[in-house]
Amino acid sequence: MALANHIGHDKRGNKTYVRDAEGNEIVETVEERIRDVQNGTPYYRTIEVKQKIEDDNTRHIARAFRDWLVAR
């Protein structure tokens, strides 16, 4: 049995993000593939964007359960 103490949003439905010990939101850099057009020809390129980490541990609970099932 598991209890999710962070589900990605508060009781009002506002998204919540992971914070450090000082209360600052943690930001990570990820690569994102975007579609662009140059001289009328579409192409894809990769850019780096910074985004906040959503405070949601429900995926971790599901992953731990799957690992537990395999280990049985």
Phi and psi restraints in degrees (range 20) as a CNS / XPLOR table:
assign (resid 1 and name C) (resid 2 and name N)
       (resid 2 and name CA) (resid 2 and name C) 1.0 -136.2 20.0 2
assign (resid 2 and name N) (resid 2 and name CA)
       (resid 2 and name C) (resid 3 and name N) 1.0 154.8 20.0 2
assign (resid 2 and name C) (resid 3 and name N)
       (resid 3 and name CA) (resid 3 and name C) 1.0 -125.3 20.0 2
assign (resid 3 and name N) (resid 3 and name CA)
       (resid 3 and name C) (resid 4 and name N) 1.0 121.2 20.0 2
assign (resid 3 and name C) (resid 4 and name N)
       (resid 4 and name CA) (resid 4 and name C) 1.0 -86.4 20.0 2
assign (resid 4 and name N) (resid 4 and name CA)
       (resid 4 and name C) (resid 5 and name N) 1.0 115.7 20.0 2
assign (resid 4 and name C) (resid 5 and name N)
       (resid 5 and name CA) (resid 5 and name C) 1.0 -96.6 20.0 2
assign (resid 5 and name N) (resid 5 and name CA)
       (resid 5 and name C) (resid 6 and name N) 1.0 -10.0 20.0 2
assign (resid 5 and name C) (resid 6 and name N)
       (resid 6 and name CA) (resid 6 and name C) 1.0 -135.5 20.0 2
assign (resid 6 and name N) (resid 6 and name CA)
       (resid 6 and name C) (resid 7 and name N) 1.0 120.6 20.0 2
assign (resid 6 and name C) (resid 7 and name N)
       (resid 7 and name CA) (resid 7 and name C) 1.0 -120.5 20.0 2
assign (resid 7 and name N) (resid 7 and name CA)
       (resid 7 and name C) (resid 8 and name N) 1.0 15.0 20.0 2
assign (resid 7 and name C) (resid 8 and name N)
       (resid 8 and name CA) (resid 8 and name C) 1.0 91.3 20.0 2
assign (resid 8 and name N) (resid 8 and name CA)
       (resid 8 and name C) (resid 9 and name N) 1.0 -5.6 20.0 2
assign (resid 8 and name C) (resid 9 and name N)
       (resid 9 and name CA) (resid 9 and name C) 1.0 -154.5 20.0 2
assign (resid 9 and name N) (resid 9 and name CA)
       (resid 9 and name C) (resid 10 and name N) 1.0 159.7 20.0 2
assign (resid 9 and name C) (resid 10 and name N)
       (resid 10 and name CA) (resid 10 and name C) 1.0 -92.0 20.0 2
assign (resid 10 and name N) (resid 10 and name CA)
       (resid 10 and name C) (resid 11 and name N) 1.0 -174.1 20.0 2
assign (resid 10 and name C) (resid 11 and name N)
       (resid 11 and name CA) (resid 11 and name C) 1.0 -68.1 20.0 2
assign (resid 11 and name N) (resid 11 and name CA)
       (resid 11 and name C) (resid 12 and name N) 1.0 -15.5 20.0 2
assign (resid 11 and name C) (resid 12 and name N)
       (resid 12 and name CA) (resid 12 and name C) 1.0 -93.2 20.0 2
assign (resid 12 and name N) (resid 12 and name CA)
       (resid 12 and name C) (resid 13 and name N) 1.0 -4.6 20.0 2
assign (resid 12 and name C) (resid 13 and name N)
       (resid 13 and name CA) (resid 13 and name C) 1.0 92.9 20.0 2
assign (resid 13 and name N) (resid 13 and name CA)
       (resid 13 and name C) (resid 14 and name N) 1.0 3.3 20.0 2
assign (resid 13 and name C) (resid 14 and name N)
       (resid 14 and name CA) (resid 14 and name C) 1.0 -77.1 20.0 2
assign (resid 14 and name N) (resid 14 and name CA)
       (resid 14 and name C) (resid 15 and name N) 1.0 137.1 20.0 2
assign (resid 14 and name C) (resid 15 and name N)
       (resid 15 and name CA) (resid 15 and name C) 1.0 -62.8 20.0 2
assign (resid 15 and name N) (resid 15 and name CA)
       (resid 15 and name C) (resid 16 and name N) 1.0 144.1 20.0 2
assign (resid 15 and name C) (resid 16 and name N)
       (resid 16 and name CA) (resid 16 and name C) 1.0 -117.3 20.0 2
assign (resid 16 and name N) (resid 16 and name CA)
       (resid 16 and name C) (resid 17 and name N) 1.0 150.0 20.0 2
assign (resid 16 and name C) (resid 17 and name N)
       (resid 17 and name CA) (resid 17 and name C) 1.0 -127.4 20.0 2
assign (resid 17 and name N) (resid 17 and name CA)
       (resid 17 and name C) (resid 18 and name N) 1.0 155.5 20.0 2
assign (resid 17 and name C) (resid 18 and name N)
       (resid 18 and name CA) (resid 18 and name C) 1.0 -66.4 20.0 2
assign (resid 18 and name N) (resid 18 and name CA)
       (resid 18 and name C) (resid 19 and name N) 1.0 137.5 20.0 2
assign (resid 18 and name C) (resid 19 and name N)
       (resid 19 and name CA) (resid 19 and name C) 1.0 -123.5 20.0 2
assign (resid 19 and name N) (resid 19 and name CA)
       (resid 19 and name C) (resid 20 and name N) 1.0 152.9 20.0 2
assign (resid 19 and name C) (resid 20 and name N)
       (resid 20 and name CA) (resid 20 and name C) 1.0 -83.8 20.0 2
assign (resid 20 and name N) (resid 20 and name CA)
       (resid 20 and name C) (resid 21 and name N) 1.0 -175.8 20.0 2
assign (resid 20 and name C) (resid 21 and name N)
       (resid 21 and name CA) (resid 21 and name C) 1.0 -63.2 20.0 2
assign (resid 21 and name N) (resid 21 and name CA)
       (resid 21 and name C) (resid 22 and name N) 1.0 -24.4 20.0 2
assign (resid 21 and name C) (resid 22 and name N)
       (resid 22 and name CA) (resid 22 and name C) 1.0 -91.1 20.0 2
assign (resid 22 and name N) (resid 22 and name CA)
       (resid 22 and name C) (resid 23 and name N) 1.0 -1.9 20.0 2
assign (resid 22 and name C) (resid 23 and name N)
       (resid 23 and name CA) (resid 23 and name C) 1.0 93.7 20.0 2
assign (resid 23 and name N) (resid 23 and name CA)
       (resid 23 and name C) (resid 24 and name N) 1.0 4.4 20.0 2
assign (resid 23 and name C) (resid 24 and name N)
       (resid 24 and name CA) (resid 24 and name C) 1.0 -83.0 20.0 2
assign (resid 24 and name N) (resid 24 and name CA)
       (resid 24 and name C) (resid 25 and name N) 1.0 140.6 20.0 2
assign (resid 24 and name C) (resid 25 and name N)
       (resid 25 and name CA) (resid 25 and name C) 1.0 -69.7 20.0 2
assign (resid 25 and name N) (resid 25 and name CA)
       (resid 25 and name C) (resid 26 and name N) 1.0 136.3 20.0 2
assign (resid 25 and name C) (resid 26 and name N)
       (resid 26 and name CA) (resid 26 and name C) 1.0 -84.9 20.0 2
assign (resid 26 and name N) (resid 26 and name CA)
       (resid 26 and name C) (resid 27 and name N) 1.0 133.3 20.0 2
assign (resid 26 and name C) (resid 27 and name N)
       (resid 27 and name CA) (resid 27 and name C) 1.0 -117.1 20.0 2
assign (resid 27 and name N) (resid 27 and name CA)
       (resid 27 and name C) (resid 28 and name N) 1.0 137.5 20.0 2
assign (resid 27 and name C) (resid 28 and name N)
       (resid 28 and name CA) (resid 28 and name C) 1.0 -121.3 20.0 2
assign (resid 28 and name N) (resid 28 and name CA)
       (resid 28 and name C) (resid 29 and name N) 1.0 155.2 20.0 2
assign (resid 28 and name C) (resid 29 and name N)
       (resid 29 and name CA) (resid 29 and name C) 1.0 -100.3 20.0 2
assign (resid 29 and name N) (resid 29 and name CA)
       (resid 29 and name C) (resid 30 and name N) 1.0 126.2 20.0 2
assign (resid 29 and name C) (resid 30 and name N)
       (resid 30 and name CA) (resid 30 and name C) 1.0 -128.1 20.0 2
assign (resid 30 and name N) (resid 30 and name CA)
       (resid 30 and name C) (resid 31 and name N) 1.0 154.9 20.0 2
assign (resid 30 and name C) (resid 31 and name N)
       (resid 31 and name CA) (resid 31 and name C) 1.0 -89.8 20.0 2
assign (resid 31 and name N) (resid 31 and name CA)
       (resid 31 and name C) (resid 32 and name N) 1.0 137.5 20.0 2
assign (resid 31 and name C) (resid 32 and name N)
       (resid 32 and name CA) (resid 32 and name C) 1.0 -130.2 20.0 2
assign (resid 32 and name N) (resid 32 and name CA)
       (resid 32 and name C) (resid 33 and name N) 1.0 134.1 20.0 2
assign (resid 32 and name C) (resid 33 and name N)
       (resid 33 and name CA) (resid 33 and name C) 1.0 -93.6 20.0 2
assign (resid 33 and name N) (resid 33 and name CA)
       (resid 33 and name C) (resid 34 and name N) 1.0 124.5 20.0 2
assign (resid 33 and name C) (resid 34 and name N)
       (resid 34 and name CA) (resid 34 and name C) 1.0 -123.6 20.0 2
assign (resid 34 and name N) (resid 34 and name CA)
       (resid 34 and name C) (resid 35 and name N) 1.0 154.4 20.0 2
assign (resid 34 and name C) (resid 35 and name N)
       (resid 35 and name CA) (resid 35 and name C) 1.0 -94.6 20.0 2
assign (resid 35 and name N) (resid 35 and name CA)
       (resid 35 and name C) (resid 36 and name N) 1.0 133.0 20.0 2
assign (resid 35 and name C) (resid 36 and name N)
       (resid 36 and name CA) (resid 36 and name C) 1.0 -133.2 20.0 2
assign (resid 36 and name N) (resid 36 and name CA)
       (resid 36 and name C) (resid 37 and name N) 1.0 163.9 20.0 2
assign (resid 36 and name C) (resid 37 and name N)
       (resid 37 and name CA) (resid 37 and name C) 1.0 -129.1 20.0 2
assign (resid 37 and name N) (resid 37 and name CA)
       (resid 37 and name C) (resid 38 and name N) 1.0 129.9 20.0 2
assign (resid 37 and name C) (resid 38 and name N)
       (resid 38 and name CA) (resid 38 and name C) 1.0 -133.1 20.0 2
assign (resid 38 and name N) (resid 38 and name CA)
       (resid 38 and name C) (resid 39 and name N) 1.0 122.8 20.0 2
assign (resid 38 and name C) (resid 39 and name N)
       (resid 39 and name CA) (resid 39 and name C) 1.0 54.9 20.0 2
assign (resid 39 and name N) (resid 39 and name CA)
       (resid 39 and name C) (resid 40 and name N) 1.0 36.7 20.0 2
assign (resid 39 and name C) (resid 40 and name N)
       (resid 40 and name CA) (resid 40 and name C) 1.0 82.2 20.0 2
assign (resid 40 and name N) (resid 40 and name CA)
       (resid 40 and name C) (resid 41 and name N) 1.0 -0.7 20.0 2
assign (resid 40 and name C) (resid 41 and name N)
       (resid 41 and name CA) (resid 41 and name C) 1.0 -107.4 20.0 2
assign (resid 41 and name N) (resid 41 and name CA)
       (resid 41 and name C) (resid 42 and name N) 1.0 121.7 20.0 2
assign (resid 41 and name C) (resid 42 and name N)
       (resid 42 and name CA) (resid 42 and name C) 1.0 -76.4 20.0 2
assign (resid 42 and name N) (resid 42 and name CA)
       (resid 42 and name C) (resid 43 and name N) 1.0 144.9 20.0 2
assign (resid 42 and name C) (resid 43 and name N)
       (resid 43 and name CA) (resid 43 and name C) 1.0 -153.1 20.0 2
assign (resid 43 and name N) (resid 43 and name CA)
       (resid 43 and name C) (resid 44 and name N) 1.0 166.1 20.0 2
assign (resid 43 and name C) (resid 44 and name N)
       (resid 44 and name CA) (resid 44 and name C) 1.0 -111.9 20.0 2
assign (resid 44 and name N) (resid 44 and name CA)
       (resid 44 and name C) (resid 45 and name N) 1.0 142.9 20.0 2
assign (resid 44 and name C) (resid 45 and name N)
       (resid 45 and name CA) (resid 45 and name C) 1.0 -139.8 20.0 2
assign (resid 45 and name N) (resid 45 and name CA)
       (resid 45 and name C) (resid 46 and name N) 1.0 159.5 20.0 2
assign (resid 45 and name C) (resid 46 and name N)
       (resid 46 and name CA) (resid 46 and name C) 1.0 -107.4 20.0 2
assign (resid 46 and name N) (resid 46 and name CA)
       (resid 46 and name C) (resid 47 and name N) 1.0 132.2 20.0 2
assign (resid 46 and name C) (resid 47 and name N)
       (resid 47 and name CA) (resid 47 and name C) 1.0 -126.4 20.0 2
assign (resid 47 and name N) (resid 47 and name CA)
       (resid 47 and name C) (resid 48 and name N) 1.0 159.4 20.0 2
assign (resid 47 and name C) (resid 48 and name N)
       (resid 48 and name CA) (resid 48 and name C) 1.0 -99.8 20.0 2
assign (resid 48 and name N) (resid 48 and name CA)
       (resid 48 and name C) (resid 49 and name N) 1.0 130.3 20.0 2
assign (resid 48 and name C) (resid 49 and name N)
       (resid 49 and name CA) (resid 49 and name C) 1.0 -126.5 20.0 2
assign (resid 49 and name N) (resid 49 and name CA)
       (resid 49 and name C) (resid 50 and name N) 1.0 151.0 20.0 2
assign (resid 49 and name C) (resid 50 and name N)
       (resid 50 and name CA) (resid 50 and name C) 1.0 -100.5 20.0 2
assign (resid 50 and name N) (resid 50 and name CA)
       (resid 50 and name C) (resid 51 and name N) 1.0 135.2 20.0 2
assign (resid 50 and name C) (resid 51 and name N)
       (resid 51 and name CA) (resid 51 and name C) 1.0 -142.9 20.0 2
assign (resid 51 and name N) (resid 51 and name CA)
       (resid 51 and name C) (resid 52 and name N) 1.0 153.9 20.0 2
assign (resid 51 and name C) (resid 52 and name N)
       (resid 52 and name CA) (resid 52 and name C) 1.0 -76.8 20.0 2
assign (resid 52 and name N) (resid 52 and name CA)
       (resid 52 and name C) (resid 53 and name N) 1.0 151.5 20.0 2
assign (resid 52 and name C) (resid 53 and name N)
       (resid 53 and name CA) (resid 53 and name C) 1.0 -91.9 20.0 2
assign (resid 53 and name N) (resid 53 and name CA)
       (resid 53 and name C) (resid 54 and name N) 1.0 120.4 20.0 2
assign (resid 53 and name C) (resid 54 and name N)
       (resid 54 and name CA) (resid 54 and name C) 1.0 -68.5 20.0 2
assign (resid 54 and name N) (resid 54 and name CA)
       (resid 54 and name C) (resid 55 and name N) 1.0 135.7 20.0 2
assign (resid 54 and name C) (resid 55 and name N)
       (resid 55 and name CA) (resid 55 and name C) 1.0 -87.5 20.0 2
assign (resid 55 and name N) (resid 55 and name CA)
       (resid 55 and name C) (resid 56 and name N) 1.0 81.4 20.0 2
assign (resid 55 and name C) (resid 56 and name N)
       (resid 56 and name CA) (resid 56 and name C) 1.0 -139.1 20.0 2
assign (resid 56 and name N) (resid 56 and name CA)
       (resid 56 and name C) (resid 57 and name N) 1.0 112.5 20.0 2
assign (resid 56 and name C) (resid 57 and name N)
       (resid 57 and name CA) (resid 57 and name C) 1.0 -103.1 20.0 2
assign (resid 57 and name N) (resid 57 and name CA)
       (resid 57 and name C) (resid 58 and name N) 1.0 11.6 20.0 2
assign (resid 57 and name C) (resid 58 and name N)
       (resid 58 and name CA) (resid 58 and name C) 1.0 -65.9 20.0 2
assign (resid 58 and name N) (resid 58 and name CA)
       (resid 58 and name C) (resid 59 and name N) 1.0 -33.8 20.0 2
assign (resid 58 and name C) (resid 59 and name N)
       (resid 59 and name CA) (resid 59 and name C) 1.0 -67.1 20.0 2
assign (resid 59 and name N) (resid 59 and name CA)
       (resid 59 and name C) (resid 60 and name N) 1.0 -36.3 20.0 2
assign (resid 59 and name C) (resid 60 and name N)
       (resid 60 and name CA) (resid 60 and name C) 1.0 -65.7 20.0 2
assign (resid 60 and name N) (resid 60 and name CA)
       (resid 60 and name C) (resid 61 and name N) 1.0 -37.2 20.0 2
assign (resid 60 and name C) (resid 61 and name N)
       (resid 61 and name CA) (resid 61 and name C) 1.0 -65.2 20.0 2
assign (resid 61 and name N) (resid 61 and name CA)
       (resid 61 and name C) (resid 62 and name N) 1.0 -45.1 20.0 2
assign (resid 61 and name C) (resid 62 and name N)
       (resid 62 and name CA) (resid 62 and name C) 1.0 -62.8 20.0 2
assign (resid 62 and name N) (resid 62 and name CA)
       (resid 62 and name C) (resid 63 and name N) 1.0 -41.6 20.0 2
assign (resid 62 and name C) (resid 63 and name N)
       (resid 63 and name CA) (resid 63 and name C) 1.0 -64.4 20.0 2
assign (resid 63 and name N) (resid 63 and name CA)
       (resid 63 and name C) (resid 64 and name N) 1.0 -42.4 20.0 2
assign (resid 63 and name C) (resid 64 and name N)
       (resid 64 and name CA) (resid 64 and name C) 1.0 -63.8 20.0 2
assign (resid 64 and name N) (resid 64 and name CA)
       (resid 64 and name C) (resid 65 and name N) 1.0 -37.0 20.0 2
assign (resid 64 and name C) (resid 65 and name N)
       (resid 65 and name CA) (resid 65 and name C) 1.0 -66.5 20.0 2
assign (resid 65 and name N) (resid 65 and name CA)
       (resid 65 and name C) (resid 66 and name N) 1.0 -42.6 20.0 2
assign (resid 65 and name C) (resid 66 and name N)
       (resid 66 and name CA) (resid 66 and name C) 1.0 -63.0 20.0 2
assign (resid 66 and name N) (resid 66 and name CA)
       (resid 66 and name C) (resid 67 and name N) 1.0 -41.5 20.0 2
assign (resid 66 and name C) (resid 67 and name N)
       (resid 67 and name CA) (resid 67 and name C) 1.0 -62.0 20.0 2
assign (resid 67 and name N) (resid 67 and name CA)
       (resid 67 and name C) (resid 68 and name N) 1.0 -39.9 20.0 2
assign (resid 67 and name C) (resid 68 and name N)
       (resid 68 and name CA) (resid 68 and name C) 1.0 -64.2 20.0 2
assign (resid 68 and name N) (resid 68 and name CA)
       (resid 68 and name C) (resid 69 and name N) 1.0 -41.0 20.0 2
assign (resid 68 and name C) (resid 69 and name N)
       (resid 69 and name CA) (resid 69 and name C) 1.0 -62.4 20.0 2
assign (resid 69 and name N) (resid 69 and name CA)
       (resid 69 and name C) (resid 70 and name N) 1.0 -41.8 20.0 2
assign (resid 69 and name C) (resid 70 and name N)
       (resid 70 and name CA) (resid 70 and name C) 1.0 -66.2 20.0 2
assign (resid 70 and name N) (resid 70 and name CA)
       (resid 70 and name C) (resid 71 and name N) 1.0 -37.7 20.0 2
assign (resid 70 and name C) (resid 71 and name N)
       (resid 71 and name CA) (resid 71 and name C) 1.0 -72.4 20.0 2
assign (resid 71 and name N) (resid 71 and name CA)
       (resid 71 and name C) (resid 72 and name N) 1.0 -18.0 20.0 2
